[in-house]
Amino acid sequence: MSAAPPPEIPDFTFVEPIGTGGFADVFLYRQRLPARQVAVKVLRESASKVGREQFHAEANVMAQLSSHPSIVSIHQADVSVDGRAFLVMEYCPPPHIAQRYRTERVPLPEVLDIGVRIASAVETAHRVGILHRDIKPHNILTSPFGVPLLTDFGIAAVANEDTQASGGMSVPWSPPEVLGEDPPLDARSDVYALAATIYSLLAGRSPFEVPGGTNDTPTLIHRIENKDPSRIMRADVPDSLGGLLARSLSRRLDERPASAMALARGLQEVQIELQLAPTRLEVMDASPEAATAGQQVSDERTLVRPVQVIVPDDIAEKGTLLRPREVSQVEDRTRAPRRREPAENTIRRRPPETVGAPDVGPGVVPDEATQRTPSRTRTLWGVGLGTALAVSVGAALVFGSESASDETTSTPPPSPAVAVGGPSTPVDLDHRVKGGSVTFSWRNPDPEPGDTFRVRVGQSLGEMVEEYRGERSRVKTAVPSGGQQCVAISVIRSGSMSDPLTECVVVSGKGSQS
C-alpha cells in the first residue's frame, strides 16, 4: 500500500517518507524550534473506525509511558492543515534490530541488554494497566545513542476487536492463546512475545520458522499451537538462557514466567553467569503502595518508582486496560554497573551515576529525597570556533522525565560496587579545525588486545551515521553545510560496546586550530 502525501504542518518541514502501516503513514520531518528531526505518524483519511481508535489509543498510551527510558517519546499530537490527525515522535534512525537480526549475528551481550531494557518497558506498561499485544523485532527501534526503544502501542488499548481483521496480530511472535477466537488479556502473552523476539535476535529467525521450509501463516499457526521451538544453534548461548526461553515460549500460560520482570530477572542471571554487568531494570510502578508511600522498593539492579496513572475515559470504557496490580518486593541480589565520567575536555559531560551498595542481598532503596536515577536526558549544547580559536560555550542537560521523582538529587552510597564486563567510554576527546575539515582524536582509557572503535558523525546527534570502524584513534571529517559537525566514539570489545563519547563543533570561519 502506497503512502499518502505528507501533510502540511506549521513549523515542520517534510524530509522524506519512513514507512507505512495498516492505517497510518510515517514521515521524517524537521522541526523548526527546537531544531531537530522527528518522526510524524499520520492517520490516513481512509482509515477505518478500528484504525482511528487504534491511532487515538496509541496517542493516549504513549503519553502515559513515553517518559520511560526504553519507550519511544511522543512530543505532541495534533491535526494537520488538511484535517489529518498526527503524532510527533522521537526519531530513531536506522539500522534497527529488525533489519540487523536477519543479516548479521547479533552479539549475545547486546541481545541480553535489549531483553532486559525492553522487559523494563513492558513491565512498566503492565503496572500502568496496559498490554502491548504486538511485541516483535520490528517494534524495537534504536535511538541515536544505541538505546533500544519499544514503540507501536497502536493495538494496546483497543478491546473486543478482531485483531486479525485490524492487522494487529504478528503471527510469528504471537502466543497460541491469542490465535483463537476469544483471546484472553493476560500479561504472560506479552512475556511470550518478548521471549520470541529475543529468540529471533539470537537465531536469526522467528521461533517457528523452518529454514528452507514452508513458512506461510497457516503453517506457522499450526506449529505455534502444536510444537515446541527448536534449540538455538549458537555455541555462545548457555543452557540457562535456552531453558529460560523454552519456559517463556511454553504453550501453557502457567508454565511461563509470571511477569516481564521475572523474565528480565532471568536474563540478568544469565548476564551474571557470563560475568557481564547486569543491565539496570527500570520500572515505574502504579501499585497503590508506590503511589501512597512515594518510595522505591528495589535492589541495586532494579529501580522501581511510582507513576501517576491517567486513563482516558474513552479508552477505559472499552475494558481493554488491565488494572494496576500489586507487585511484591524483589528479592534478587545484584551488582550495579558503573559508568566512567567523561574527560574534562569534552563538550558534553554526563553527571556521575549513583551506584548501589555491594552485593549483599535484598534491600530497600532510600526514599526519593535521597536517591534518584535519571531517566532519558535531552542535551543542548554548542561550540563556536573562530578563525583560529575554538571556544566552548557550555552544555546544559534537560531531563525528559516529568515524574516527581526526577526533581530530587542524588546522594552517592558509602560503598559503591565495582562493575565487571564491557569496555570503558573513550576519554581525552580533542578536535582540530583546518580549512573545511575537523580532525577528532581520543584515547582508550584501558585498552585490551582486539579493541576497535566505532565512530559516527552527523550534523546533529539525531542524524548520525557510521563513519569509521577500526583501530585508529583519529578520524578526519569534512565540515558540512551549516557549519556543525557532531561525533560519537565508542569502544568495541568482544561484541560489547561502550557508551559513546560525544562532541559537537560549529565552525564560524576558516582557519586552523593548533
Protein Blocks (a to p, Z undefined) as FASTA:
>chain_A
ZZddddddehiacfbdfbdcfkbccdddddfbdcdddddddddfklcfklmmmmmmmmmm
mmmmmmpckbccdfbdcddfkopacddddddddddfklmmmmmccdfklmmmmmmmmmmm
mmmmmmnopafklacfklpccdfkopacdehjllmmcghiafklnopacfklpcfklmmm
bdcddfklmmmmmmmmmmmmmnopafkbcehiacbfklmmmmmmmpccdddddfklcfkl
mmmmmmmmpcbfklpcfbfklmmmmmmmmmmmnopacdddddddfbfklmmnopacddfk
bccddddddddfklmmnomaccdddddddfbdcdddddddddfkbmbdcdddddddddeb
jcddddfklgccdddddddddddddfkbccdebjadddfbfcfklmpccdddfbdcddeh
dddddehiacddehjbccdddddfbacehiacdddddfbfklcccfbgcjbfcdcdddde
hhiacddddddeehiacdddddddddfbgcddZZ
